[in-house]
Amino acid sequence: MIRTSAAARSVSLASVVVWLAASGALAQAVQPRPATGPVVVQGAMDVEVRTLAAALESPVEEHVGAWTFWRGTIGGAPVVVSKTLKGMENAAAATALAIERYHPAAIINQGTAGGHDAGLHVADIVVGLETVNIGSFKTGERKRGEGSAFAGWVPLDLNRSEGSAGQDPNAARMRRFPADAALLAAARQARRQYAKSAVVEGLIASSDVWNSELDRIAWLHDTYGTTAEEMEAAAVAQIAAAYGVPFLGIRVISNNITNGGAYDRSTGEVGQNFALLTVKAYLSNRVVVGVQREPAGPR
């Protein structure tokens, strides 16, 4: 285990990057990252990263603040596994740290999620064509005693406006972060090799809210097309976009209250196995097109 002496400086940098990305300041000057760095694969909890970390060749464990990284190789190509911890803020900070330390060619954020689509069953895989933040809304104006009505809430694109997003009509939309084409192609290759459960493409929704109200889940699904919800992917996608790093979200359905699907902890391993197939397909495609491999260590 290695603890970096630059941890405090890196954490401070991550905080600045998260603030800048949230304000939209970085979105104006995105510089695409080189394609020769490692692939970073993330999960929030032990049950979402341990299989991936165990798949690394010659892994080295590193800690920066509260976040853990394992760097190594898969088939000789550099890969970094990142335990982001739960929630949007943790995921954003872990992503900024990973980008600054390892200069990745791509980021895959994977883990467990709750289903919004009644056609999905526990252990099914969702590959995110897009990722959205369902925690960024402006509520309707209601007087004291009139209660709350989520159907009148309006989404806020916080990257859209320099001023008050709540007063800018151009910000009243849901920011969608699309999957990188090469990563999506790798996930589609993985789907052809995968037969343990259904694999669908959809919209991954993120927030620091655990939604258990069936009417609200149905509203999100019907209004915005959400397929599954969790607590990290959109934050990762936002920071990756600010840096110009290719991104893909993958989720395994761990529970689905829309059809009575009970929570299954073991789905974390199912999701990692599919993510591992995706990583291998992506790395194989990079070799085919002649991308040179290089060490995965910090630079």
C-alpha positions in Angstrom: 0.0 0.0 0.0 1.4 3.4 -1.0 0.2 6.7 0.6 1.1 9.7 -1.5 2.7 12.7 0.2 0.8 14.9 -2.2 -2.6 13.8 -0.9 -3.6 17.1 0.6 -2.6 19.0 -2.5 -4.4 16.5 -4.8 -7.6 16.7 -2.7 -7.5 20.5 -2.8 -7.1 20.4 -6.5 -10.0 18.0 -6.8 -12.2 20.4 -4.8 -11.3 23.2 -7.2 -11.9 21.1 -10.3 -15.3 19.9 -9.0 -16.4 23.6 -8.3 -15.2 24.7 -11.7 -16.9 21.9 -13.5 -20.1 22.6 -11.7 -20.0 26.3 -12.5 -19.4 25.5 -16.2 -16.1 27.3 -16.3 -14.2 24.2 -17.5 -16.8 23.4 -20.2 -15.6 26.4 -22.3 -12.0 25.1 -22.8 -12.1 21.3 -23.0 -8.9 19.7 -24.1 -9.3 16.1 -25.2 -6.9 13.7 -23.3 -4.4 11.5 -25.2 -5.7 8.0 -26.0 -2.6 6.2 -24.7 -3.3 6.4 -20.9 -4.9 3.7 -18.8 -8.5 2.9 -18.6 -10.0 3.9 -15.3 -12.8 1.7 -14.0 -14.8 2.9 -11.1 -17.2 1.5 -8.4 -18.5 3.1 -5.3 -18.3 0.2 -2.8 -16.2 -2.9 -2.1 -18.9 -5.0 -3.6 -18.5 -3.0 -6.8 -14.7 -3.0 -7.2 -13.2 -6.1 -5.6 -13.6 -8.4 -8.6 -12.1 -5.8 -10.9 -9.2 -5.1 -8.6 -8.5 -8.9 -8.4 -8.4 -9.1 -12.2 -5.4 -6.7 -12.3 -1.9 -8.0 -13.0 0.7 -6.8 -10.5 -1.7 -4.4 -8.7 -0.4 -1.6 -6.6 -2.9 -0.1 -4.1 -2.7 3.7 -3.6 -4.7 6.0 -1.3 -5.4 9.7 -1.7 -7.5 11.1 1.1 -10.5 8.9 1.5 -10.2 7.4 -2.0 -8.6 4.1 -3.1 -7.0 3.3 -6.4 -5.5 0.1 -7.7 -3.2 0.4 -10.7 -2.0 -2.5 -12.8 -2.5 -4.1 -16.1 -5.0 -6.4 -17.9 -3.4 -8.3 -20.8 -0.4 -6.0 -20.4 -2.4 -2.8 -20.9 -2.7 -0.2 -18.1 -5.8 -0.2 -16.1 -6.7 1.7 -12.9 -9.5 0.5 -10.6 -11.0 3.3 -8.5 -13.2 3.0 -5.4 -15.0 6.4 -5.5 -17.2 6.0 -2.4 -20.9 6.7 -2.5 -22.5 9.8 -3.7 -22.1 12.5 -6.3 -19.5 14.6 -4.5 -17.3 11.6 -3.7 -17.6 10.4 -7.3 -16.7 13.8 -8.8 -13.7 14.2 -6.5 -12.4 10.7 -7.2 -12.7 11.3 -10.9 -10.8 14.6 -10.8 -8.1 12.9 -8.8 -7.9 9.9 -11.2 -7.6 12.2 -14.2 -4.9 14.4 -12.7 -2.9 11.5 -11.4 -3.2 8.9 -14.1 -4.2 10.8 -17.3 -6.6 8.1 -18.5 -7.6 7.4 -22.0 -11.1 6.6 -20.9 -13.3 6.2 -17.8 -15.9 3.5 -17.2 -18.2 4.1 -14.2 -20.0 1.0 -13.2 -21.9 -0.4 -10.2 -25.4 -1.3 -9.0 -28.7 0.6 -9.5 -32.4 0.5 -8.9 -34.6 -0.1 -11.9 -37.0 2.5 -13.3 -38.3 0.2 -16.1 -40.6 -2.6 -15.1 -39.2 -4.7 -17.9 -35.9 -4.9 -16.2 -35.1 -7.7 -13.7 -32.5 -8.0 -11.0 -29.0 -8.8 -12.5 -29.9 -7.2 -15.9 -27.3 -4.8 -17.3 -27.9 -1.2 -18.4 -25.4 0.4 -20.7 -25.8 4.1 -20.5 -26.4 5.7 -23.9 -26.6 8.9 -21.9 -26.4 9.8 -18.2 -28.4 12.6 -16.5 -28.5 14.3 -13.1 -32.0 13.9 -11.6 -31.0 15.9 -8.5 -30.9 19.3 -10.2 -34.3 20.9 -10.3 -36.2 24.1 -9.6 -39.4 23.5 -7.8 -42.7 25.2 -8.7 -43.8 28.2 -6.6 -46.3 27.1 -4.0 -47.5 29.0 -0.9 -47.2 27.7 2.6 -49.7 24.9 3.2 -50.0 24.1 -0.5 -47.6 21.2 -0.2 -45.1 19.9 -2.8 -45.8 18.7 -6.3 -42.8 17.2 -8.1 -44.6 17.1 -11.4 -44.2 20.8 -11.6 -40.4 20.7 -11.0 -38.2 22.0 -13.9 -34.7 20.5 -14.5 -31.7 22.9 -14.3 -28.6 22.6 -16.5 -26.0 24.1 -14.1 -23.4 24.2 -16.9 -25.6 26.4 -19.0 -25.6 29.8 -17.2 -23.1 32.0 -15.5 -25.8 33.8 -13.6 -28.7 32.4 -11.7 -29.7 29.1 -13.4 -33.1 29.4 -11.8 -33.8 32.6 -13.6 -32.4 31.6 -17.0 -35.0 30.0 -19.3 -32.2 28.5 -21.4 -31.0 26.5 -18.3 -34.4 24.8 -17.9 -33.4 21.5 -19.4 -31.8 18.3 -18.3 -28.1 18.1 -19.3 -27.4 14.7 -21.0 -23.9 13.3 -21.1 -23.6 10.9 -24.0 -21.5 7.7 -24.0 -18.3 7.8 -25.9 -18.6 5.9 -29.2 -15.6 3.7 -28.8 -16.5 2.7 -25.3 -20.1 2.0 -26.4 -18.8 -0.1 -29.2 -16.8 -2.1 -26.7 -19.9 -2.6 -24.5 -21.8 -3.9 -27.5 -19.0 -6.4 -28.1 -19.2 -7.5 -24.5 -23.0 -7.9 -24.9 -22.4 -10.4 -27.7 -20.2 -12.5 -25.3 -22.5 -12.2 -22.3 -25.4 -14.6 -21.7 -26.0 -14.5 -17.9 -28.7 -11.8 -18.0 -30.3 -9.2 -20.3 -28.2 -6.3 -21.5 -30.1 -3.2 -22.6 -29.1 0.4 -23.6 -30.8 3.2 -21.8 -30.6 6.4 -19.7 -28.8 6.2 -16.3 -30.0 8.7 -13.8 -28.0 9.9 -10.8 -28.6 12.0 -7.7 -28.0 12.0 -3.9 -31.6 10.9 -3.5 -32.9 7.3 -3.0 -36.3 7.4 -4.7 -38.8 4.9 -3.4 -42.0 6.7 -4.4 -43.4 4.8 -7.3 -45.3 7.8 -8.7 -42.1 9.9 -8.8 -40.1 7.0 -10.4 -42.9 6.7 -13.0 -42.7 10.5 -13.6 -39.0 10.4 -14.1 -39.2 7.3 -16.4 -42.2 8.7 -18.4 -41.0 12.3 -18.6 -37.2 11.9 -19.1 -36.9 8.3 -20.2 -34.8 7.1 -17.2 -34.0 3.4 -17.1 -32.2 3.1 -13.8 -31.1 5.3 -10.9 -28.0 5.4 -8.8 -25.7 8.0 -7.1 -22.5 8.5 -9.0 -22.5 8.2 -12.8 -23.7 11.7 -13.8 -21.1 13.4 -11.5 -18.4 11.3 -13.1 -19.7 12.1 -16.6 -19.7 15.8 -15.9 -16.1 15.9 -14.7 -14.9 13.6 -17.5 -16.6 16.0 -20.0 -14.9 19.0 -18.4 -11.6 17.3 -19.0 -12.4 15.9 -22.4 -12.0 12.3 -21.2 -14.2 9.6 -22.9 -16.9 8.2 -20.6 -19.3 5.3 -20.3 -21.7 4.4 -17.5 -22.7 0.8 -16.9 -25.2 -0.4 -14.2 -26.4 -3.7 -13.0 -30.0 -3.8 -11.6 -29.7 -4.7 -7.9 -33.4 -4.1 -7.2 -36.5 -2.9 -9.0 -39.4 -1.8 -6.9 -41.5 -1.2 -10.1 -41.9 -4.9 -10.5 -41.1 -6.3 -7.0 -37.5 -7.2 -7.7 -35.8 -7.5 -4.3 -32.3 -6.2 -3.6 -29.5 -8.7 -4.3 -26.1 -7.8 -3.0 -24.4 -10.4 -5.3 -25.3 -8.3 -8.4 -22.2 -6.1 -7.7 -20.1 -9.0 -9.0 -22.3 -9.5 -12.0 -21.8 -5.9 -13.0 -18.1 -6.1 -12.6 -17.9 -9.1 -14.8 -19.7 -7.3 -17.6 -17.5 -4.2 -17.1 -14.4 -6.4 -17.3 -15.6 -7.8 -20.6 -16.1 -4.2 -21.8 -12.6 -3.2 -20.7 -11.0 -6.1 -22.5 -12.9 -5.3 -25.7 -11.9 -1.7 -25.5 -8.3 -2.5 -24.9 -8.3 -5.0 -27.7 -9.7 -2.5 -30.1 -7.0 0.0 -29.1 -4.3 -2.5 -29.9 -5.9 -3.2 -33.3 -5.8 0.4 -34.3 -2.2 0.6 -33.2 -2.4 2.6 -30.0 0.8 2.3 -28.0 0.5 1.1 -24.4 2.3 2.8 -21.6 2.7 2.5 -17.8 -0.3 3.2 -15.6 1.5 5.1 -12.8 0.9 8.7 -11.9 2.7 11.4 -14.0 
